[in-house]
Amino acid sequence: MQRILTLCIGNICRSPLAHVALAQALPGREVASAGLRALVGQPADPTSLQIAGEQGLDLTAHRAQQVSAWMCQRAEVIFVMETAHKQMLEQQFPTVRGKVYRLGHFSNFDIADPYKQPRQAFDTAWLGIQQGVAEWAARMKRL
């Protein structure tokens, strides 16, 4: 699995953080992010930027983009944040079935949207992203 896509709704909070965390955990792999209802062209949320910076990750160049059929076709695995995202994506692009997983798949959890919420919601989302990235990266490194 060399081409990875991370997905959330707006592509400004969770999926950008997952993108940079996966890129760091899996060097040499192509990682991208997008949104199901992206705030196209917008930078990462300021709180996501702050969390990334605290972790030594750089989100300053990120700009939100809308998921497309091409992105889905190109990706070998697509990580979503919530069960509902998986359902929405598979309904919009039926050919993705079989390669869409929640980032929290192995521990069976969703990563709630922190958008327009206090820092604590972002910290909770980040903890879920870290856990999901660690679980997936450990398995993917063995492939």
PADRENTOR-432280 format. One record per atom (N, C-alpha, C): x, z, y; residue in three letters. Coordinates in steps of 0.02 Angstrom, whole numbers, plus 50000, padded with zeros to 5 digits. Layout:
# PADRENTOR-432280
XZYala
...
***
This chain:
# PADRENTOR-432280
500425000049941met
500005000050000met
500445000050062met
500554994050087gln
501004993250145gln
500624992750211gln
499994990750209arg
499604989750271arg
499014994650271arg
499024999250319ile
498555004750323ile
498175004250389ile
497515005450386leu
497095005550446leu
496755012350449leu
496785015650507thr
496405021850517thr
495825020350563thr
495265023650551leu
494655021950585leu
494255028050604leu
493985028150665cys
493485033050685cys
492975029350728cys
492645032750772ile
492125029350812ile
492435026050874ile
492705029950919gly
492935027250983gly
493655024850984gly
494045026750934asn
494755024950929asn
495155027850988asn
494975033951010ile
495365037151062ile
495565044351044ile
495265047250992cys
495425054250975cys
495755054750906cys
495355053850854arg
495585055150785arg
496005049650755arg
495755043550755ser
496135038150722ser
496815036750754ser
496895037450820pro
497575036550847pro
498055041950822pro
497805048150817leu
498225053550792leu
498405052350718leu
497915050250679ala
498045048750609ala
498535042950603ala
498465038050646his
498905032250647his
499635034350655his
499785038150708val
500475040050721val
500735045050669val
500295049350643ala
500515054050591ala
500675050450526ala
500275045550507leu
500425041550447leu
501045037350456leu
501125034450514ala
501725030450528ala
502355034650521ala
502315040850544gln
502895045350538gln
503005047450465gln
502465048850429ala
502525051150360ala
502715045550312ala
502545039450330leu
502675033650286leu
503065028250323leu
503685029650339pro
504075024650377pro
504125018050339pro
504125012650377gly
504175006050347gly
503505002950329gly
502975006850334arg
502305004150321arg
501985002050387arg
501554997250383glu
501194994850442glu
500554998850449glu
500505002650504val
499915006850515val
499595004750581val
498935004150580ala
498555002450640ala
497945006950643ala
497595006850700ser
496975010650706ser
496465006550745ser
495835008250734ala
495285004750769ala
494675009250769ala
494145006950801gly
493535010750805gly
492925006750785gly
492445010150758leu
491815006950739leu
491405005150802leu
491475009150854arg
491165007850919arg
491695009550972arg
492235006050967ala
492825007551008ala
492695007151082ala
493035011551118leu
493045011351191leu
493625006751209leu
493505000351197val
494024995151199val
494444995551263val
495104995651251gly
495584995751306gly
495745002551334gly
495375007751313gln
495495014451339gln
496105017551306gln
496475021651343pro
497035025251313pro
496775030851269pro
497225033851232ala
497035039751191ala
496785045251237ala
496325049251211asp
496065054951248asp
496645059451270asp
496605062251331pro
497155066451355pro
497335072251308pro
496845075151275thr
496995080651229thr
497345078051167thr
497155072251142ser
497515069151086ser
498225067451106ser
498325064951166leu
498995063551192leu
499415069951193leu
499105075451216gln
499455081751220gln
499655084251150gln
499195084051102ile
499335086251034ile
499895081951004ile
499845075451013ala
500355070950986ala
501035072851015ala
501065073751081gly
501695075551113gly
501985082051087gly
501555086951074glu
501775093351047glu
502075092550977glu
501875087250942gln
502115085950874gln
502695080950873gln
502915078950932gly
503455074050936gly
503215066950921gly
502575065750929leu
502285059150916leu
502085056050983leu
502115049450988asp
501985046051051asp
501355041751047asp
500855043551086leu
500235039651090leu
500155036151158leu
500675036151199thr
500595033651267thr
500425026151270thr
500645022351222ala
500515015151222ala
499845013351190ala
499515018251159his
498895016751123his
498345014251170his
497985009151147arg
497385006651180arg
496865005451126arg
496265007951137ala
495735007451087ala
495555000251073ala
495414998851009gln
495194992150990gln
494624992650939gln
494204987650942gln
493624987250897gln
493854984650829gln
493604987750776val
493764985350709val
493484978250700val
493844974250663ser
493634967350651ser
493684965750577ser
493374960350557ala
493404958150488ala
494134956650469ala
494504953650515trp
495204952050502trp
495614958350488trp
495514963550528met
495884969850517met
495724972750449met
495084972650431cys
494874975350367cys
495154971250309cys
495164964850317gln
495424960450264gln
496174961550255gln
496524962350311arg
497244963150309arg
497464969950279arg
497084975150293ala
497264981850270ala
497194982450195ala
497674985850165glu
497634987250093glu
497254993750079glu
497254998250128val
496865004350124val
496625006050194val
496015008650198ile
495715010550262ile
495515017850258ile
495775021850304phe
495605028950306phe
495115030250362phe
494545033150345val
494035034950393val
494025042650399val
493695045150450met
493685052250463met
493075055750432met
492535052050423glu
491915055050399glu
491575050450348glu
491175053550305thr
490795049750255thr
490365044450289thr
490065046150345ala
489645041350381ala
490035035150403ala
490665036050420his
491085030350441his
491175025450382his
491285028250323lys
491365024150264lys
490735019950252lys
490175023150257gln
489535019650247gln
489435014250300gln
489575015850363met
489485010950417met
489945004950407met
490575006350390leu
491055000950382leu
490874996450323leu
490674999550267glu
490494995650208glu
489854991650219glu
489414994150261gln
488804990350278gln
488974984350323gln
489424985450371gln
489614980050417gln
490064974850383gln
490514977250340phe
491004972850307phe
491004974450232phe
490524971750194pro
490464973350123pro
491084972150081pro
491514967650103thr
492114966050063thr
492634971650063thr
492544976850105val
493024982350107val
492914987450051val
492354986850016arg
492214991749964arg
492794992149915arg
492964998349897gly
493514999449851gly
494175001049884gly
494205000149951lys
494835001849985lys
494725006350046lys
494135009250051val
493975013750107val
493915020850080val
494295025350110tyr
494305032350089tyr
494295036850150tyr
493995042650142arg
494055047750194arg
494775050350194arg
495035051750251leu
495695054750255leu
495695061450217leu
495135064850218gly
495065071250182gly
494805070550111gly
494895064750081his
494635063250014his
494835068349961his
495465069949956phe
495705074149901phe
495465081349906phe
495375083849966ser
495125090649975ser
494385090749995ser
494085084749995asn
493365083950006asn
493125086950073asn
493405084150128phe
493175086350193phe
493135080450242phe
492695081150291asp
492655076550347asp
493055079550405asp
493265075250450ile
493605077450511ile
493125076050569ile
492845081450596ala
492325080850648ala
492615078050713ala
492195074650749asp
492385071550812asp
492465076750867asp
493055077250897pro
493165082250950pro
493015079551020pro
492795073251025tyr
492705070051090tyr
492275074251137tyr
492525075251198lys
492185079051251lys
492065086251231lys
492475088951187gln
492425095851167gln
493055099551189gln
493045106251184pro
493645110151203pro
494245108851157pro
494815111051180arg
495445110051143arg
495385112451071arg
495025117751059gln
494955120550991gln
494685115250942gln
494215111150964ala
493945105850921ala
494485100650904ala
494905099150951phe
495465094550939phe
495975097550891phe
496115104050900asp
496575107450855asp
496315107450784asp
495665108550776thr
495355108450709thr
495405101450679thr
495265096350719ala
495315089450696ala
496035087950676ala
496515090150717trp
497215088850703trp
497425092150637trp
497195098250624leu
497355101550561leu
497105097550502leu
496495094950507gly
496215090650454gly
496615084250446gly
496815081250501ile
497215075150499ile
497875076550465ile
498205081950485gln
498845083750454gln
498775084750378gln
498255088250358gln
498155089450287gln
498025082950250gln
497585078750277gly
497425072350245gly
498045067850241gly
498425067550294val
499025063450295val
499525065950243val
499615072450240ala
500085075350191ala
499875073650119ala
499225074350105glu
498975073050037glu
499045065650019glu
498855061250064trp
498895054050050trp
499625051750048trp
500035054050094ala
500735051850097ala
501095053750032ala
500975059750008ala
501305062049946ala
501125057249888ala
500495055249884arg
500285050649831arg
500545043549841arg
500535041349903met
500745034449918met
501495033549909met
501875038649921lys
502605038149912lys
502785037049838lys
502345039249794arg
502475038449722arg
502315031349698arg
501955027449738leu
501765020749716leu
502335015849723leu
***
